[in-house]
């Protein structure tokens, strides 16, 4: 297992053919970009990770299929179905100014312009209009649009803080 932060980039969702190929769900953009990030860290649980370097694949219909080194039989591949695909955060390319990987926003403390704590970013999800922050404070959950400028005023990864223009009662 590697040390450092891991980023979830996909999941093994099924078998393809009889020669050990796997169907994968890729969360990279473009979806075949998942093969640019190696090694894959295949996890069934946080303490159970298999490191695989040299995964190759292609688009197959609307999905993606992959072949992993050392996996040449359907039975071997079947043991990997359901595993999440992670990569080390350090393998991802740097982002432009004012752009962020979702994983870097998760865990940030969120504050209003008046200094009121709203909670921490639990996760994000995409909508047609913009991404949405899920901010949790105990049992309270707020959905805040990740709209830089109108709503999100600043993101400081060094201090792990985000400043938003948001009504704390909403």
C-alpha positions in Angstrom: 0.0 0.0 0.0 1.2 3.5 -0.8 1.4 6.3 1.7 -0.3 9.6 1.1 -3.7 10.6 -0.1 -5.6 8.3 -2.5 -8.2 9.5 -5.1 -11.1 7.3 -6.1 -11.2 7.3 -10.0 -13.4 4.3 -10.8 -14.7 0.8 -9.9 -14.5 -2.6 -11.4 -18.1 -3.5 -12.2 -18.0 -6.8 -14.1 -16.4 -9.3 -16.4 -15.8 -9.0 -20.1 -15.0 -12.1 -22.1 -13.1 -15.2 -21.0 -9.5 -13.9 -21.0 -9.6 -12.0 -17.8 -10.8 -8.6 -19.1 -12.9 -6.4 -16.7 -15.6 -3.9 -17.2 -14.8 -0.7 -15.3 -16.7 2.4 -14.5 -14.3 5.4 -15.0 -14.9 8.7 -13.2 -12.1 10.5 -15.0 -12.7 13.0 -17.8 -12.2 11.7 -20.5 -13.2 8.3 -19.2 -10.2 6.6 -20.9 -8.0 9.0 -18.9 -8.1 6.4 -16.1 -5.3 4.5 -17.9 -3.0 7.5 -17.6 -2.9 7.3 -13.9 -0.8 4.3 -12.6 -0.4 2.3 -10.5 -4.0 1.5 -9.7 -4.7 0.7 -6.1 -7.5 -1.7 -6.0 -9.3 -1.7 -2.7 -12.1 -3.8 -1.2 -11.5 -2.2 2.2 -9.2 0.6 3.3 -6.7 -1.8 4.8 -6.8 -4.2 1.8 -5.2 -2.8 -1.3 -3.6 -4.4 -4.3 -1.3 -2.3 -6.4 -1.5 -2.9 -10.2 0.8 -1.1 -12.6 0.4 -1.5 -16.4 -3.4 -1.6 -16.7 -4.5 -1.2 -20.3 -7.9 -0.9 -21.9 -10.3 0.6 -24.4 -13.8 1.9 -24.9 -16.3 -0.9 -25.4 -19.7 0.4 -26.4 -20.7 3.0 -23.8 -18.3 1.5 -21.3 -14.7 0.8 -20.7 -12.9 -2.5 -20.5 -9.5 -3.1 -18.9 -6.9 -5.8 -18.9 -4.6 -6.1 -15.9 -1.1 -7.6 -15.9 -1.2 -11.1 -14.5 -4.9 -11.5 -14.9 -5.5 -13.8 -17.9 -8.4 -16.0 -16.7 -12.1 -15.1 -16.1 -11.9 -16.7 -12.7 -8.9 -14.5 -11.7 -10.8 -11.4 -12.9 -14.0 -12.4 -11.0 -12.1 -12.0 -7.7 -11.6 -8.3 -8.5 -15.2 -7.4 -9.4 -16.6 -4.8 -6.9 -13.2 -3.3 -6.0 -12.7 0.4 -6.1 -9.9 1.9 -8.3 -7.8 4.5 -6.5 -4.6 6.3 -7.6 -2.2 8.2 -5.5 -3.1 11.9 -5.4 0.5 12.7 -6.5 -0.1 11.0 -9.9 -2.8 13.6 -10.9 -1.6 16.6 -13.0 -1.6 20.0 -11.4 -4.7 22.1 -11.8 -4.9 25.7 -13.0 -5.5 28.6 -10.6 -9.0 28.6 -9.1 -9.5 24.9 -10.2 -9.7 22.1 -7.7 -10.0 18.4 -7.6 -13.0 17.4 -5.6 -10.9 15.3 -3.3 -9.0 18.5 -2.3 -12.2 20.2 -1.3 -13.5 17.3 0.8 -12.9 18.0 4.5 -12.6 21.8 4.2 -14.2 23.8 7.0 -16.9 26.1 5.5 -17.6 29.6 6.9 -20.0 32.4 6.0 -18.8 35.9 5.2 -19.8 36.8 8.8 -17.5 34.0 10.1 -20.2 31.5 11.1 -19.1 27.9 10.8 -21.4 25.9 8.5 -19.6 22.5 8.8 -17.2 20.6 6.6 -17.4 19.5 3.0 -18.5 15.9 3.1 -18.5 15.4 -0.7 -19.6 16.9 -4.0 -21.9 16.0 -6.8 -22.4 17.3 -10.3 -25.6 18.8 -11.7 -26.3 20.3 -15.1 -25.7 23.8 -13.9 -22.8 23.4 -11.4 -21.2 21.2 -8.9 -22.8 21.1 -5.4 -21.0 21.0 -2.1 -22.5 18.8 0.6 -21.6 20.5 3.9 -22.3 18.6 7.1 -22.3 19.9 10.6 -23.4 17.1 12.9 -26.9 16.0 11.7 -27.4 19.2 9.6 -26.6 18.9 5.9 -26.5 21.9 3.5 -26.3 21.8 -0.2 -24.3 24.7 -1.5 -23.6 25.4 -5.2 -19.9 25.4 -5.9 -20.2 28.7 -7.9 -16.9 30.5 -7.6 -17.5 34.2 -7.3 -21.2 34.5 -6.5 -21.3 31.9 -3.7 -17.8 30.5 -3.1 -15.7 33.6 -2.3 -12.4 31.8 -1.4 -10.8 28.4 -1.1 -7.6 28.1 1.0 -6.2 24.6 0.8 -3.3 25.5 3.1 -5.6 26.4 6.0 -8.3 24.0 4.9 -11.0 26.7 4.9 -13.6 27.9 2.4 -15.5 31.2 2.6 -19.0 31.3 1.2 -21.8 33.9 0.7 -24.6 31.7 2.1 -27.5 32.1 4.5 -26.7 29.8 7.4 -30.4 29.2 8.0 -30.9 27.9 4.5 
